[in-house]
Amino acid sequence: MAIDVHCHIVPADFPDMPCNCDPGIWPHMDHRPKDEAMVMIGKREFRLVDNRCWDPQRRMKDMDEQGLDMQVLSPMPELLSYWMDKDSGLVMSRHVNGAMAKMIEAAPKRFAGLGMVPLQDPELAAKELSRFKGEWGLSGIEIGSNILGKSPGDPHFAVFFAEAERLGLSVFVHALHPPAKDRLVGPPRLEPFVLFPMDVGLAAASAITGGLRAKYPKLRLGFSHGGGMLASLIHRLQNGWVKNKPLAEAFGSPMEAARTFYYDNVVFDRRLVRHLVDVFGSTQVFVGSDYPFAAGQDDSPAMFDGIGLSEAEKADVLRNNALRFLGLG
Amino acid sequence: MAIDVHCHIVPADFPDMPCNCDPGIWPHMDHRPKDEAMVMIGKREFRLVDNRCWDPQRRMKDMDEQGLDMQVLSPMPELLSYWMDKDSGLVMSRHVNGAMAKMIEAAPKRFAGLGMVPLQDPELAAKELSRFKGEWGLSGIEIGSNILGKSPGDPHFAVFFAEAERLGLSVFVHALHPPAKDRLVGPPRLEPFVLFPMDVGLAAASAITGGLRAKYPKLRLGFSHGGGMLASLIHRLQNGWVKNKPLAEAFGSPMEAARTFYYDNVVFDRRLVRHLVDVFGSTQVFVGSDYPFAAGQDDSPAMFDGIGLSEAEKADVLRNNALRFLGLG
C-alpha cells in the first residue's frame, strides 16, 4: 500500500463573494449532470471537474483500485488566490481548508491534508497557520512555485516559513502561473507541460540559494513534479558554488540542501524516477499523481517498480518518506 | 582522442565601432600583461580573458593535454550582438567569423568552427550563410537560446533555418541572456548556474513544439549544457502530447524529435551524462567543455567513463556524433 502526496481537491461549492473582491476572479461551481461541475472563475470556464474532487467515498473507491491507503489532499492550485486582496484570500483559504477538513474527518486514516494560506500577506498567512492542526487536522500547506512572481526562497516570506517550522507544518511547493509564456512556440496550452517543470525548479533553486535549509533547519519542504528542472541544474549549481567564493559564502552546499528536500514522482518516466532517487536520495522521493486531473500520472506507485530499488527503499518511497514529510512518522 | 564541440573564442582585437552603433554596447579589448585582456563592452568590464581565447598554438597545447584531437570553436556568446542594429551586428559577425577562420587555417585538422550571424534580422542572417563554408571554412552557426526574447522555434526564424538546412550548416544553440532574473534569490551571479539550463531547455522545447524537425528534416540541431532542463520535462511534454489531440495535431512526437537533436555533456555529473544518453540516445550526445571559461567543465571526455558505455558507444560520444553533427562524417 502507498501514500499519494500529490492529489487535489475542489470544494463542491464556494461561499458568496466577499464585497471587496474583484468579481472577475472569484470562483463558483456550475454543477452539471453526472456529478460534474464547471469551475467558473468569474464568468470564465476554468476547468470541468467531477465529484472525485470533493467526494471522499468516490475517492476511496479509486484509492482501493490504485493500491493507495492514503491520499494527501491539497487545493487545486488555481484556488490559491494570491491574486485576490488579502481578506478575500483569507475567506477562500478558510473555506477550502474547511472543505478539506470535512473530507479528512470522513476517513481520517485514508486522508491527510495540505491546506492553503493567503501568502500575498506573509504576516497574515503565518498567523493563520496556528489553526491548521487543531481546527482542520491539516499536516501542512500547499504553496505556489511563485507568489505573485516572487520565488518562495525570497526573504519576503521569512515569517511564514519560520512559523511553519515552529508548528511542524510541512510545505509542499506546487507549480503555479509560471513566467516566460512569451517563450512558448506552437499551439495554446503548452504551459503545464513546458513551464511547470521550469517554475518548480526555479522555486527549488530559490530555496537553496536563499538559504532556507540553514534558516529553518527543521522545516520539511517538498516539491511537485519531481522538483521540475532542479535535477537538470543542481550539479551545475553545485559546480558554480564550489568554484565561486561569494556563492559559497552566501548559502550552503546546493547538493546537501537538495538532498534534504522531498520530491514527488509525477515525472512520467521510470528512468527519470530512478535518476531522481539517485540524485536526491531514496529517502526523499515519494508517490504523487496529480489525481484527479487529466495532466496526472496513472499508476504512480508502479513508477517505482523495475528500477532496482531494494525492499527497504521501496517501503521508503511508497510510504515512509511521505509519513516523514508529513510529520506523521 | 575526442572532439570538444563546446568551446569558445574571443578575437584578440575588435574593429572600430561602426558609426551607427550604440557606443555602450560595442566591445573592445583592453590588453594587459601576461597575455591577458579585459573584454570591455562599451566602458563596462565584461570579462577578463587570456590568450587561450585567440591563440591557436596555446589552445593546441591544452588540447594535447586534454586528449582532444579537435576543438569546435564558437564565439563567446556575449559577442552574438543581437542587441545591436543589424548593420553593426553584421560587422561584428564578419569580424568574429574571420578571426575563427584564421584559427582554423592555422591547423585545419585540429579546429572546426561554428560562426555567428546577425539573427536580429533573419533575412540578413540567412543571406550571410552562403559565405560560411567557402570564405571562412565554418561548419555551422552558434545561435542564442533566445534572440531578443524570441525562442529559436519561432516561425520568425524560418528563413534562417531553411537556409542552414539547404547549405548543410549545423546549428548549435547556446544559453544567452535568459529571462526570469527576478526569480533568483540570493547573491549576484546566479544567472549562469540556474537560468542557463532553463533557457536552453526553453529553446529546445520551442524547437519541438514549433515543429522544426518536420519543417527542416535534414537540419542538424545541437544544444549546449546537455539541453538544460529538457531532460527534466521531455517526458511530461510527451505525456501531454499523447493525451491532448490539439498538441498531437500541431507537432510531432516530442521524444522522437528530441532524439534527433544533439547535446553536449557540460552537465558536471556522470550520472546525469548517463541519463542524457539514456533519454536522447548514445548517437546524440558529444563532448563539450565551455573552454576556456571559468564556468566550464574540466576533463569532459572522462565524463563518459564508468557509465556503462560499450566501446562502440564510447567512440560515438567521443568523436563520431560530433563529426555527424558537424557534417564532417
Contacts between the chains, C-beta under 8 A, distances in Angstrom:
chain1	res1	chain2	res2	distance
A	146	B	183	6.7
A	149	B	182	6.7
A	149	B	183	7.6
A	151	B	183	4.9
A	151	B	184	7.5
A	151	B	185	5.2
A	153	B	185	4.1
A	153	B	186	7.3
A	154	B	185	5.1
A	155	B	185	7.7
A	179	B	179	6.6
A	179	B	180	5.1
A	179	B	183	6.8
A	180	B	179	5.1
A	180	B	180	5.9
A	180	B	202	6.4
A	182	B	149	6.7
A	183	B	146	6.7
A	183	B	149	7.6
A	183	B	151	4.9
A	183	B	179	6.8
A	183	B	202	4.8
A	183	B	206	6.7
A	184	B	151	7.5
A	184	B	205	7.7
A	184	B	206	7.1
A	184	B	209	6.9
A	185	B	151	5.2
A	185	B	153	4.1
A	185	B	154	5.1
A	185	B	155	7.8
A	185	B	206	4.1
A	185	B	209	5.5
A	185	B	210	4.0
A	186	B	153	7.3
A	186	B	206	7.7
A	186	B	209	3.5
A	186	B	210	5.5
A	186	B	211	7.1
A	186	B	247	7.9
A	186	B	250	5.4
A	186	B	251	5.8
A	187	B	209	7.4
A	187	B	246	5.3
A	187	B	247	5.9
A	187	B	249	7.8
A	187	B	250	4.0
A	187	B	251	7.7
A	188	B	246	7.6
A	189	B	244	6.8
A	189	B	246	6.9
A	189	B	247	7.2
A	190	B	205	7.9
A	190	B	209	5.7
A	190	B	240	7.8
A	190	B	247	7.4
A	192	B	240	6.9
A	193	B	233	7.1
A	193	B	236	5.5
A	193	B	237	4.5
A	193	B	239	7.7
A	193	B	240	3.8
A	193	B	241	7.7
A	193	B	247	7.9
A	194	B	202	7.3
A	194	B	205	4.7
A	194	B	209	7.3
A	194	B	233	6.1
A	194	B	237	6.3
A	196	B	236	7.5
A	197	B	229	6.5
A	197	B	232	5.3
A	197	B	233	4.2
A	197	B	236	6.1
A	198	B	198	5.7
A	198	B	201	7.1
A	198	B	202	7.3
A	198	B	229	6.2
A	198	B	233	7.3
A	201	B	198	7.1
A	201	B	229	6.5
A	201	B	232	7.1
A	202	B	180	6.4
A	202	B	183	4.7
A	202	B	194	7.3
A	202	B	198	7.3
A	205	B	184	7.7
A	205	B	190	7.9
A	205	B	194	4.7
A	206	B	183	6.8
A	206	B	184	7.1
A	206	B	185	4.1
A	206	B	186	7.7
A	209	B	184	6.9
A	209	B	185	5.5
A	209	B	186	3.5
A	209	B	187	7.4
A	209	B	190	5.7
A	209	B	194	7.3
A	210	B	185	4.0
A	210	B	186	5.5
A	211	B	186	7.1
A	225	B	236	7.1
A	226	B	232	7.4
A	228	B	229	7.6
A	228	B	232	6.2
A	228	B	233	7.5
A	229	B	197	6.5
A	229	B	198	6.2
A	229	B	201	6.5
A	229	B	228	7.6
A	229	B	229	3.5
A	229	B	232	4.6
A	229	B	233	6.9
A	230	B	232	7.6
A	231	B	231	7.9
A	231	B	232	5.5
A	231	B	272	7.7
A	232	B	197	5.3
A	232	B	201	7.1
A	232	B	226	7.4
A	232	B	228	6.2
A	232	B	229	4.6
A	232	B	230	7.6
A	232	B	231	5.5
A	232	B	232	4.4
A	232	B	267	7.8
A	232	B	272	7.5
A	233	B	193	7.1
A	233	B	194	6.1
A	233	B	197	4.2
A	233	B	198	7.3
A	233	B	228	7.5
A	233	B	229	6.9
A	235	B	267	6.1
A	235	B	268	4.1
A	235	B	269	3.8
A	235	B	272	5.8
A	236	B	193	5.5
A	236	B	196	7.5
A	236	B	197	6.0
A	236	B	225	7.2
A	236	B	267	6.7
A	236	B	268	5.5
A	237	B	193	4.5
A	237	B	194	6.3
A	238	B	268	7.0
A	239	B	193	7.7
A	239	B	268	4.4
A	239	B	295	7.8
A	239	B	297	7.6
A	240	B	190	7.8
A	240	B	192	6.9
A	240	B	193	3.9
A	240	B	295	6.7
A	241	B	193	7.7
A	243	B	294	6.5
A	243	B	295	7.7
A	244	B	189	6.8
A	246	B	187	5.3
A	246	B	188	7.6
A	246	B	189	6.9
A	247	B	186	7.9
A	247	B	187	5.9
A	247	B	189	7.2
A	247	B	190	7.4
A	247	B	193	7.9
A	249	B	187	7.8
A	250	B	186	5.5
A	250	B	187	4.0
A	251	B	186	5.9
A	251	B	187	7.7
A	267	B	232	7.8
A	267	B	235	6.1
A	267	B	236	6.8
A	268	B	235	4.1
A	268	B	236	5.4
A	268	B	238	7.0
A	268	B	239	4.4
A	269	B	235	3.8
A	271	B	275	7.0
A	271	B	278	5.4
A	271	B	279	7.1
A	272	B	231	7.7
A	272	B	232	7.5
A	272	B	235	5.8
A	272	B	275	7.6
A	272	B	279	7.8
A	275	B	271	7.0
A	275	B	272	7.6
A	275	B	275	4.8
A	278	B	271	5.4
A	279	B	271	7.1
A	279	B	272	7.8
A	294	B	243	6.5
A	295	B	239	7.8
A	295	B	240	6.7
A	295	B	243	7.7
A	297	B	239	7.6
